[in-house]
Amino acid sequence: MVGRAAAPAAGTVLNALANGYGSAFAIEDAYTEATVELDDTGEVTAEIAKKPDGDTRLVERCVESVIEQFGDEEGGHVRTESEIPMASGLKSSSAAANATVLATLDALDADLDREDACRIGVDAAREVGVTVTGAFDDASASMLGGVTVTDNTTDEVLRREDPDWDVLVYTPDEQGFSADADVSRCERIAPMADIVYDLAMEGEYLDAMCVNGFAFCAALERSTEPLVEALPAAAASLSGTGPSYTAVGDRETLEALSETWSKREGHTWVTTTQRTGATIR
């Protein structure tokens, strides 16, 4: 029994580390694909393409969790292949979890509501310790597409829309693991996060991104220069705990901003929001 699925990257509107509420949007042109082949060994193994020493605990736990709920003590092997830079703030872990859960469901020929499927991956991420909040905001955006606003303490989607945005992504040549973020510093900016949450719930996502970006760059000691360079023509934010930044605006503005951001070391590309979410292949 073999299943395959893919899930997109996502960018941040509101980081949930400060007050438990989060918001994120799915990004086109960067996906993680998972292939799950089930067998009768009773054990789950995994590999990450081109990363033989990569941490596979999350995707292994995702397969195990789906089998526990819908299988019959099967084992199996999961292989993931990703266009999303790992530990970049572009939700690579959430995308891997989503793709793996859907691929396992596909292999078992089992049907499950997408939000519930998303929660399996979020629970797995908490169990193996790759996230502080569970990252339901990131996972829901990747799984459902569009932009979501969530309560990460209850894993509820509070708002979802399908914006058609042009997006600029800048990923520096470094990594930043969300599990290593200084949560206490982030919690100090909860009043600013509350403002971002109110803006997001009112659908003012671009204003929310700008406030989130400056607040969390300060808390996480990231440079605000990319954000300043984007203003006033585009809205920009730190994505997750970094190191990536995303900006939203009209295509011409983002292409001009790309020339500025690309002078830094790293990778910059112009894309769009992704509105359909994760898919079975």
Secondary structure per residue as TSV (DSSP state, phi and psi in degrees):
chain	resnum	aa	ss	phi	psi
A	1	M	-	360.0	122.7
A	2	V	E	-125.7	138.2
A	3	G	E	-132.6	148.3
A	4	R	E	-137.3	143.6
A	5	A	E	-156.9	163.6
A	6	A	E	-141.0	148.2
A	7	A	E	-138.2	143.1
A	8	P	E	-85.9	163.4
A	9	A	E	-69.3	173.5
A	10	A	E	-151.2	156.6
A	11	G	E	-115.6	167.0
A	12	T	E	-100.4	136.5
A	13	V	E	-100.8	-47.6
A	14	L	E	-136.4	124.1
A	15	N	-	-78.2	130.3
A	16	A	T	-82.8	-1.5
A	17	L	T	-65.6	-25.9
A	18	A	T	-82.5	-46.2
A	19	N	T	-133.0	6.9
A	20	G	S	87.8	-8.6
A	21	Y	E	-102.1	140.9
A	22	G	E	-138.4	163.2
A	23	S	E	-152.3	137.3
A	24	A	E	-149.7	163.8
A	25	F	E	-135.2	140.8
A	26	A	E	-74.6	145.8
A	27	I	E	-118.7	135.6
A	28	E	E	-77.6	160.3
A	29	D	E	77.9	9.3
A	30	A	E	-145.8	113.5
A	31	Y	E	-131.0	156.6
A	32	T	E	-114.1	129.8
A	33	E	E	-108.6	142.9
A	34	A	E	-128.0	137.2
A	35	T	E	-120.7	123.6
A	36	V	E	-117.2	124.1
A	37	E	E	-117.4	114.0
A	38	L	E	-88.0	150.7
A	39	D	E	-146.0	-170.1
A	40	D	S	-107.2	22.6
A	41	T	S	-76.2	-26.0
A	42	G	S	81.1	1.1
A	43	E	-	-121.8	148.8
A	44	V	E	-113.5	129.7
A	45	T	E	-123.8	166.4
A	46	A	E	-153.4	159.6
A	47	E	E	-147.6	149.4
A	48	I	E	-112.1	122.7
A	49	A	T	-56.4	131.7
A	50	K	T	68.4	7.1
A	51	K	-	-135.1	75.6
A	52	P	T	-61.5	-23.4
A	53	D	T	-102.3	13.0
A	54	G	-	-66.6	152.7
A	55	D	-	-77.7	113.3
A	56	T	-	-103.8	8.0
A	57	R	H	-58.7	-39.9
A	58	L	H	-64.2	-50.9
A	59	V	H	-69.3	-32.6
A	60	E	H	-62.9	-44.3
A	61	R	H	-66.0	-34.6
A	62	C	H	-61.8	-45.0
A	63	V	H	-62.6	-46.6
A	64	E	H	-58.9	-42.5
A	65	S	H	-65.0	-41.2
A	66	V	H	-67.0	-42.3
A	67	I	H	-62.2	-41.0
A	68	E	H	-59.6	-34.4
A	69	Q	H	-88.9	-33.9
A	70	F	H	-126.5	-7.6
A	71	G	S	-102.2	-163.2
A	72	D	S	-139.1	58.0
A	73	E	S	65.1	26.3
A	74	E	-	-68.3	160.5
A	75	G	E	-111.6	-168.0
A	76	G	E	166.9	-177.2
A	77	H	E	-134.0	135.1
A	78	V	E	-118.6	135.7
A	79	R	E	-123.7	126.6
A	80	T	E	-112.9	147.1
A	81	E	E	-137.1	128.0
A	82	S	E	-131.1	141.0
A	83	E	S	-94.7	-4.2
A	84	I	S	-91.8	124.1
A	85	P	-	-60.4	134.2
A	86	M	T	-73.7	145.5
A	87	A	T	53.9	43.0
A	88	S	S	-112.0	-7.4
A	89	G	S	89.8	5.6
A	90	L	S	-104.5	21.3
A	91	K	-	69.3	39.6
A	92	S	H	-62.2	-38.4
A	93	S	H	-66.8	-43.0
A	94	S	H	-63.4	-41.9
A	95	A	H	-64.3	-41.9
A	96	A	H	-63.2	-42.6
A	97	A	H	-63.9	-47.0
A	98	N	H	-60.5	-47.0
A	99	A	H	-63.2	-39.6
A	100	T	H	-69.1	-42.1
A	101	V	H	-61.7	-47.5
A	102	L	H	-65.3	-38.8
A	103	A	H	-65.2	-37.9
A	104	T	H	-68.4	-42.0
A	105	L	H	-60.0	-40.4
A	106	D	H	-62.8	-43.4
A	107	A	H	-63.1	-34.2
A	108	L	H	-87.1	-3.9
A	109	D	T	55.2	41.8
A	110	A	-	-107.2	147.0
A	111	D	-	-112.8	136.6
A	112	L	-	-151.1	140.4
A	113	D	-	-53.6	139.1
A	114	R	H	-60.8	-37.5
A	115	E	H	-64.9	-40.7
A	116	D	H	-67.8	-37.5
A	117	A	H	-62.2	-39.7
A	118	C	H	-61.1	-40.5
A	119	R	H	-65.7	-29.6
A	120	I	H	-62.1	-45.2
A	121	G	H	-66.2	-37.3
A	122	V	H	-65.2	-43.8
A	123	D	H	-62.9	-39.7
A	124	A	H	-63.7	-40.0
A	125	A	H	-63.3	-39.8
A	126	R	H	-65.3	-42.8
A	127	E	H	-62.4	-38.5
A	128	V	H	-93.5	-3.7
A	129	G	T	79.2	27.7
A	130	V	S	-91.2	-0.5
A	131	T	-	-145.1	152.3
A	132	V	S	-85.8	-47.3
A	133	T	S	-92.4	-13.6
A	134	G	-	96.9	-20.5
A	135	A	-	56.0	40.0
A	136	F	H	-64.8	-29.1
A	137	D	H	-62.5	-49.9
A	138	D	H	-64.2	-45.7
A	139	A	H	-64.9	-39.2
A	140	S	H	-68.7	-38.4
A	141	A	H	-63.8	-43.8
A	142	S	H	-66.7	-39.9
A	143	M	H	-74.3	-42.3
A	144	L	H	-96.1	-20.3
A	145	G	-	80.1	170.7
A	146	G	S	70.0	-154.0
A	147	V	E	-116.0	137.0
A	148	T	E	-124.6	151.6
A	149	V	E	-120.6	130.8
A	150	T	E	-135.4	158.0
A	151	D	E	-100.2	106.8
A	152	N	T	-78.2	-7.0
A	153	T	T	-84.5	-21.0
A	154	T	T	-121.8	-1.6
A	155	D	T	55.5	51.5
A	156	E	E	-116.9	139.6
A	157	V	E	-86.1	117.8
A	158	L	E	-92.5	-26.6
A	159	R	E	-159.0	142.7
A	160	R	E	-146.6	137.7
A	161	E	E	-139.4	167.8
A	162	D	-	-117.6	68.6
A	163	P	-	-70.8	147.7
A	164	D	-	-106.1	82.5
A	165	W	-	-105.5	145.6
A	166	D	E	-84.2	140.5
A	167	V	E	-133.1	137.7
A	168	L	E	-111.5	132.7
A	169	V	E	-119.7	132.7
A	170	Y	E	-124.4	122.0
A	171	T	E	-119.9	109.7
A	172	P	E	-65.2	165.0
A	173	D	S	-84.0	63.1
A	174	E	S	-156.6	171.2
A	175	Q	-	-122.5	152.8
A	176	G	-	-144.1	111.5
A	177	F	-	-87.0	125.1
A	178	S	G	-60.9	-31.4
A	179	A	G	-66.5	-16.8
A	180	D	G	-94.3	0.2
A	181	A	S	-65.4	147.8
A	182	D	-	-79.9	94.4
A	183	V	H	-64.4	-37.4
A	184	S	H	-63.1	-38.2
A	185	R	H	-66.1	-38.4
A	186	C	H	-66.6	-38.2
A	187	E	H	-65.7	-25.3
A	188	R	H	-65.9	-24.9
A	189	I	T	-97.9	21.9
A	190	A	H	-53.9	-38.4
A	191	P	H	-60.5	-36.2
A	192	M	H	-70.0	-39.0
A	193	A	H	-64.0	-33.8
A	194	D	H	-63.2	-38.1
A	195	I	H	-64.6	-43.5
A	196	V	H	-61.6	-42.3
A	197	Y	H	-60.6	-45.9
A	198	D	H	-60.7	-42.2
A	199	L	H	-62.3	-44.6
A	200	A	H	-64.4	-40.3
A	201	M	H	-68.3	-21.7
A	202	E	T	-89.2	0.4
A	203	G	T	82.8	9.4
A	204	E	-	-90.8	64.6
A	205	Y	H	-67.0	-36.8
A	206	L	H	-69.9	-42.6
A	207	D	H	-62.4	-38.8
A	208	A	H	-61.3	-42.6
A	209	M	H	-58.8	-44.2
A	210	C	H	-62.3	-46.4
A	211	V	H	-64.9	-44.7
A	212	N	H	-58.1	-43.6
A	213	G	H	-59.5	-50.5
A	214	F	H	-67.2	-39.2
A	215	A	H	-64.8	-47.2
A	216	F	H	-79.9	-26.1
A	217	C	H	-61.8	-39.8
A	218	A	H	-65.7	-47.0
A	219	A	H	-66.9	-35.8
A	220	L	H	-100.2	5.8
A	221	E	T	57.6	45.3
A	222	R	-	-102.4	155.2
A	223	S	-	-67.6	138.7
A	224	T	-	-94.6	-1.6
A	225	E	H	-57.0	-44.4
A	226	P	H	-59.6	-33.0
A	227	L	H	-70.1	-43.6
A	228	V	H	-62.6	-40.2
A	229	E	H	-64.8	-28.1
A	230	A	H	-76.0	-31.1
A	231	L	T	-75.6	152.7
A	232	P	T	-92.1	2.1
A	233	A	T	-77.1	-25.3
A	234	A	S	-135.2	155.5
A	235	A	E	-93.7	136.8
A	236	A	E	-140.9	155.1
A	237	S	E	-152.2	157.7
A	238	L	E	-67.3	136.8
A	239	S	-	-95.7	118.0
A	240	G	T	62.5	-134.8
A	241	T	T	-94.9	12.7
A	242	G	S	88.5	-178.0
A	243	P	S	-86.5	-1.4
A	244	S	-	-74.6	154.9
A	245	Y	E	-124.5	147.7
A	246	T	E	-127.4	147.6
A	247	A	E	-132.1	147.3
A	248	V	E	-125.4	133.2
A	249	G	E	-178.9	-167.9
A	250	D	-	-76.4	157.2
A	251	R	H	-57.5	-43.3
A	252	E	H	-62.8	-43.1
A	253	T	H	-63.2	-43.4
A	254	L	H	-68.3	-35.1
A	255	E	H	-66.2	-36.4
A	256	A	H	-68.7	-42.3
A	257	L	H	-64.7	-34.0
A	258	S	H	-59.3	-36.7
A	259	E	H	-63.7	-34.2
A	260	T	H	-74.3	-49.3
A	261	W	H	-65.2	-32.9
A	262	S	T	-72.4	-7.4
A	263	K	T	-72.3	-16.9
A	264	R	S	-84.5	160.9
A	265	E	S	-69.9	132.7
A	266	G	E	138.0	-160.0
A	267	H	E	-128.4	132.9
A	268	T	E	-127.6	135.6
A	269	W	E	-149.0	150.7
A	270	V	E	-99.8	130.9
A	271	T	E	-144.0	-154.9
A	272	T	E	-139.8	170.8
A	273	T	B	-68.0	153.4
A	274	Q	-	-109.8	126.2
A	275	R	-	-111.4	1.2
A	276	T	S	-109.7	-15.0
A	277	G	-	77.9	-160.0
A	278	A	-	-72.2	150.2
A	279	T	E	-139.3	149.2
A	280	I	E	-81.4	134.8
A	281	R	-	-97.1	360.0
